[in-house]
Amino acid sequence: MGARKREKAEERKELRKTEYLAKLNNCTSSPRKMRLIADLIRGERVVKASNILRFHKKEASTKMEKLLWSAINNYEEKSGNSWESAELFVKEVKVDGGRMLKRISPRAQGRAFRVRKRSNHVTLILGTANQVEN
């Protein structure tokens, strides 16, 4: 490994120590539906985001709330501090397309239409109030 590549890798490794994230892979809803929920909580404080997700009627909100609490627990494990005193907020939420299951739906006169059952990958990153925004 070259010197620059090693330095960059060490830099990324140091950044990961102060980054608190949780991932949800192959979630069985379309990315578009999950992005609607992600837009609601992006930039919000953790308590407010949790309340938004708990009382929202969409099914994707329950999955996102579980992911949020997973990120909070990851923060407590990494830092050793309680999340109540940390003033955490949702720094970043990324929703990417996952694998697509392709099925066939029968139609009239022997035809068949393709049904694409989409899934998504969600990455949620928490930040603390004392972190400097880049």
C-alpha positions in Angstrom: 0.0 0.0 0.0 1.3 3.4 -0.9 2.0 6.2 1.6 -0.9 8.4 0.5 -3.3 5.5 0.5 -2.3 4.5 4.0 -2.6 8.1 5.3 -6.1 8.4 3.8 -7.1 5.0 5.3 -5.9 6.1 8.7 -7.7 9.4 8.4 -11.0 7.5 7.6 -10.4 5.2 10.5 -10.0 8.1 12.9 -13.1 9.7 11.5 -15.1 6.5 12.1 -14.2 6.6 15.8 -16.2 9.8 16.3 -19.0 8.9 13.8 -22.1 7.2 15.3 -24.1 5.4 12.6 -26.5 2.5 12.0 -27.3 0.7 8.8 -30.4 -1.1 7.6 -29.8 -3.2 4.5 -32.5 -4.8 2.3 -35.5 -3.2 3.9 -38.6 -4.3 2.1 -40.1 -1.0 1.1 -39.3 1.1 -1.9 -36.6 3.8 -1.6 -39.1 6.5 -2.5 -41.4 5.7 0.4 -38.4 5.5 2.8 -37.0 8.9 1.6 -40.3 10.6 2.5 -39.7 9.5 6.1 -36.0 10.3 6.0 -36.7 13.9 4.9 -38.9 14.4 8.0 -36.2 13.7 10.5 -33.0 15.0 8.8 -31.4 17.6 10.9 -33.8 17.2 13.9 -32.9 16.5 17.5 -33.0 12.8 18.5 -36.0 13.2 20.9 -38.0 15.2 18.3 -37.1 12.7 15.5 -38.2 9.8 17.7 -41.5 11.4 18.4 -42.1 12.2 14.7 -41.4 8.6 13.8 -43.4 7.1 16.7 -46.6 8.9 15.7 -46.3 8.9 12.0 -48.8 6.6 10.2 -46.5 5.2 7.4 -45.1 1.7 7.9 -41.5 2.8 7.0 -41.5 5.1 10.1 -41.4 2.1 12.5 -38.4 0.7 10.7 -36.7 4.1 10.7 -37.4 4.5 14.5 -35.8 1.2 15.2 -32.8 2.3 13.2 -32.6 5.6 15.1 -32.5 3.8 18.4 -29.9 1.5 17.1 -27.7 4.5 16.3 -28.3 5.9 19.7 -27.2 2.7 21.3 -24.1 2.7 19.1 -23.3 6.2 20.4 -23.6 5.0 24.0 -21.3 2.0 23.3 -18.7 4.0 21.5 -18.5 7.1 23.7 -19.6 5.7 27.1 -21.8 8.7 27.7 -25.6 8.8 28.1 -27.5 10.0 25.1 -29.8 12.3 27.2 -26.9 14.6 28.1 -25.2 14.6 24.7 -27.7 16.8 22.6 -27.6 14.4 19.7 -29.2 15.2 16.3 -29.7 13.4 13.1 -26.7 14.5 11.0 -27.3 12.5 7.9 -29.8 10.0 6.5 -29.1 8.3 3.2 -31.5 6.0 1.4 -30.2 4.0 -1.5 -31.8 1.4 -3.7 -31.3 -2.2 -2.7 -31.8 -5.4 -4.6 -34.9 -5.8 -6.7 -37.0 -9.0 -6.8 -38.5 -9.5 -10.2 -41.8 -11.3 -10.4 -44.4 -11.9 -13.1 -48.0 -10.9 -12.9 -50.4 -12.7 -15.4 -52.4 -10.5 -17.8 -55.1 -11.0 -20.4 -54.6 -13.2 -23.5 -51.5 -15.0 -22.1 -49.4 -12.0 -21.6 -47.3 -11.3 -18.5 -46.2 -8.0 -16.9 -43.1 -7.7 -14.8 -43.5 -6.6 -11.1 -40.4 -5.1 -9.5 -40.4 -5.5 -5.7 -38.0 -2.9 -4.6 -35.9 -2.7 -1.4 -33.6 -0.1 0.0 -30.5 0.4 2.2 -30.7 3.1 4.9 -27.7 4.7 6.6 -28.4 7.0 9.6 -25.5 9.1 11.1 -25.9 11.0 14.4 -23.9 14.1 15.4 -23.4 15.8 18.7 -24.0 19.5 19.2 -20.3 20.1 20.0 -19.1 18.7 16.6 -18.1 21.2 14.0 -20.2 21.0 10.8 -18.2 20.5 7.7 
